[in-house]
Structure formats: structure tokens, C-alpha cells
Amino acid sequence: MTQDLTVYEAIERRRDVRAEFSGELLDDDVLVRILSAAHRAPSVGNSQPWDFVVIQSPETLDAFAAHVACKRDDFAESLPPERAATFSPIKIEGIRESRTGIVVTHDQSRGGQHVLGRHTITDAGLFSTVLAIQNLWLAATAEGIGVGWVSFYDEPFLANLAGLPEGVRPIAWLCIGPVTRLQEVPDLERFGWRSRRPLDEAIHRERF
Amino acid sequence: MTQDLTVYEAIERRRDVRAEFSGELLDDDVLVRILSAAHRAPSVGNSQPWDFVVIQSPETLDAFAAHVACKRDDFAESLPPERAATFSPIKIEGIRESRTGIVVTHDQSRGGQHVLGRHTITDAGLFSTVLAIQNLWLAATAEGIGVGWVSFYDEPFLANLAGLPEGVRPIAWLCIGPVTRLQEVPDLERFGWRSRRPLDEAIHRERF
């Protein structure tokens, strides 16, 4: 039990998991605790515009994995040869092995017509939903559970698969489940796809 | 020193701070630790598309506060009378009192032409930047430091104020600084603006 990980430890240990899912099914109590952490995220005007569709049916996982495989091929074909070779060994999802997918959705109509803090920045609602995902990710890490965000999909396909009503947008498919371990170095660094940027370059004083 | 807050404790304790800034200036070592936590966020294709402009000049804080005050008036005028009365006592920013603003920005061109995982979902880059904000917020909470996200502004105004280059978008102004305390109940619940949605309503099984 690692639930007592500190914030900094969890931020450091968190990985985007693809290959390390153990194949066990996530305990439902743990799942609900993790979703409860997501649900405590800040949101513009307290609109709480997120929902979580928990998918464990093998047929649905298979259907999504097949769709993602096609999108992976599309991306591979778009790359120049050298990048394609770097991309080739990189696993991009653990949809079946994680045994649980969470489709995080965003409903821009939640909160009615007058959302405090959203009249100037339309995307502020969407940002709230994304903040919930990071809460979820860190809570899962504290529980010793792996999370992998898959973004190789067409939104209409996933909206249909998850039975989303009109106006509700899928924001993420998260693979979530027990893991054998978490990698120490992120996959995309280990495979030479792209390295870390120094913090100094990201901090500016007074003006960009 | 509360740096050893667990993830769940920080998620529970985190508030969107407006009125509780003490007026002391944030220690720079603490600021850099918090930004380092933000910088360890996951990002699509490891693109790390975020930057942080730290603003402490009183003139710039004043200029931003004046702009936000106008936007607050615009919102108040758009409300029906009953909502306007509920809105009236709600403080929406602590720009001057926090003494430090962090403008979090997003650069969609970071990572070049082929961003792994962004060819299907254009917004995946933007989502990465928002994940960094939640890391920052939880790390600050663990440090006993308050953060308040201000979204009452026009993007071109803030882009100009922070000297952002063409193509770099401001995503948030975060007021950040020492606090006298963190509220137990979020402001918008205390002031009757909008209450919490039950978790059960947000969780769906297999389909929405």
C-alpha cells in the first residue's frame, strides 16, 4: 500500500503506462477512490463539467484497440523514415492488458448559461476537465496503479463507442490497472523519441 | 513545513485562493520547486509545450488587476438580478495581494511537425499544458502556498502584457503566494453560487 506517497513523490513516480499492466482487474474500491480524487478537481464556476465512463467489457476494449491500431498505422505512415524507425518499437497503448478504460468526457453545457469565469475564456470549462485527469493520475500513482493516456483515436468513433449524448465530448481514454512496476525513465525518453527540456528554459521573469 | 502532504491530502486541502493571501512574497526556492513539479507533468509526445512567466512587478500586477476588474463588471452586468446579487460579494482574484502571478502559456509548435499522439487530437497539446497546472497547484498546496486561477481576462491583453511571442497562447494567470489559511469549503459553495455534484452522478458503467 503506497497511498501515503507525498505529492512530490507521486509527481516524480507517475508514468504514462503502456507495457507494464499486469493483467489483473483493478479493485473497484480503489477505482472509486481514484475517481473521487478526480471529482475533487477545481473547475471554473464550480461547474464540474466532467464525467467518467468506466469500460471493462472485453468486446468494447477489443473494438477500441482495433481502432487505435489503425490510427497508429496512419501516424507511422506520415513519418519520415528515420522517425518511423524510432517510432516502430514504441508501444502506444495497453487497452486490453489494463482491462479497464476510463473515458473522461466534457460537457460544456454543465453549469448553465452563466458560468462564473468562463465568459471571457471559453476553453476554461475544458481546462477544468483536464485538471481532473491529473488528480486521477496522481491518486492512481499513490495507489500503485498505472494509468496510460491514449490519444490515437477519432473523437466521433469514441463518442459512439461510449454512448455519449450529443454535446458531450470525449477528452481522453485512460487505460488503468495494476502494474508489475513503473518505469524509472519515461518511454519516449528511453526510446529516443524526445528528451526532457531543462526547467530553466521554461521559466521567464516578468516577460516571456 | 507541510511538504510531506500525501496526494489525497493535498487534493482534499487544495483551494482556489482569492482572499487569504498574506501579502508576503513567495520564497524563490519554493517557487522553483513548484514550477519543477509543473514541469514534470505528462505531455503528448513528450512535447512539454508549456512555459511559465513569473510576474512580480507591481506595475504589471496593477495593470492586470485593472483589466480583470473591467471584465468582472462585464460579467456582473450580464447576469439576471438574483444571480448578480449572489455574485456581488464573491472575490474573484488576489492579483496584488499574492504579489506573484504566473502566466502559464502553451506553444503548439513545440515538438515540431510530428507530435506522437497529437495527429488525431489537436487539443492533446493544450491538455498537456493544463495537466502541468494541476501538478503546480498540488505541489503549492503541499508547500502551504495558495494558488488562485484567474480567468476574467481577454487573451490578447494578457499576451501583450506578458510579452508573449506570436503563436504562444496564455492559458492561465495564477496568483500564487503565502496564505494565512486555506478555506475548508470552496468559496463558490460557501457563497451559494454552485454546490458539489454527487460522485455517483459522474460515474457511468460501460456506456454514458
Interface residues (C-beta under 8 A of the other chain):
Chain A: Q3 D4 L5 T6 V7 Y8 A10 I11 E12 R14 D16 V32 L35 S36 A37 H39 R40 A41 P42 V44 G45 N46 S47 Q48 W50 D51 F52 V53 V54 I55 Q56 S57 T60 K71 D74 F75 S78 L79 P80 R83 F87 I90 I92 T105 G111 H114 L116 G117 R118 H119 T120 I121 D123 A124 L126 F127 V130 L131 I133 Q134 N135 W137 L138 A139 T141 A142 W149 S151 F152 Y153 D154 E155 A162 G163 L164 P165 V168 I171 A172 P186 L188 E189 W193 R194 S195 R196 R197 L199 A202 I203 H204 R205 E206 R207 F208
Chain B: Q3 D4 L5 T6 V7 Y8 A10 I11 E12 R14 D16 V32 R33 L35 S36 A37 H39 R40 A41 P42 V44 G45 N46 S47 Q48 W50 D51 F52 V53 V54 I55 Q56 S57 T60 K71 D74 F75 S78 L79 P80 R83 F87 I90 I92 T105 G111 H114 L116 G117 R118 H119 T120 I121 D123 A124 L126 F127 V130 L131 I133 Q134 N135 W137 L138 A139 T141 A142 W149 S151 F152 Y153 D154 E155 A162 G163 L164 P165 V168 I171 A172 P186 L188 E189 W193 R194 S195 R196 R197 L199 A202 I203 H204 R205 E206 R207 F208
